[in-house]
Amino acid sequence: MQTPLTAAFRFVLLAAACMTMVGCAAVDLFPHERRAQLASTKGTITLPEIQAQVRRQIDPEGRYTAGTVLVVTGTDIWTSTLLRWLTPLDEDRQQFRAELNLAHQGIAFTFLNGGNKGHIIGFDGRSYSSEGGRIVYKKRTSVALYLRPLQNYLEWHQTLIQHPSLEFAGFETIDGTDHWVLYATEGNTQHLAGFDQFLVYVNAQTKQVAFVEFTLRELMKSYKGVVHYRDYRPVQGLRMPHWVGIADAIVNPDFDHYVEIDQIIFPSS
């Protein structure tokens, strides 16, 4: 469990990190120049054709969309102890079990090593912890800013391909491999400060999501990152990545942390 000093130190670090970005303009992942450049590469393939090809590869039976719970066991590995201190984690190599609600925002995270071994924290729109076998809701910024994105990182390779605002932007060659680039936003692109954006890069050969470029306005308007998906393996009729890394770029990335996944289970299947 966190001591008052530990909790206070985490809060100071988080506040300092956020204050450094105050006043920064909202980053735009898909400005007019980028949109025009990609549009010239579209060719004849359409978004529905891309979505169909991806679904046939990663979820041919529609099991993910029909599921209710996903359980992931793995290790979240941090390259910087200082950055890890902005989270509720104890270890630079934090072993965990995460139970994700696939119907809506909801993640329960169990520590499997370190000082909090066996302790459960969660986020379902509000942050909470399990104390004495009961759920106690308590506002903890570090929990919300870690668990909410973590659930997204573990799901975007499946969910963004069905995003209601998704559009086909064009082709891009990355390290010699062609990728379909898809764009989605949570709201009006004329008001970027209030809505997140996503660029989804699908490997045109494997038909699997390779990267997701994203914003995180909740943390800071100028923040953007890239999720790298690797090591896709069969999981109960689907194909799921077993390596998920969070970095600053697609090419020559500097990873803040990455998750090595040991097991993925759909308990209701």
Beta strands, then each sheet from edge to edge (+ up, - down):
strand 1: 69-78
strand 2: 93-101
strand 3: 107-111
strand 4: 120-123
strand 5: 127-131
strand 6: 134-137
strand 7: 167-174
strand 8: 177-185
strand 9: 197-203
strand 10: 209-215
strand 11: 224-235
strand 12: 238-247
strand 13: 255-265
sheet 1: 6+ 5- 4+ 3- 2+ 1- 13+ 12- 11+ 10- 9+ 8- 7+
end
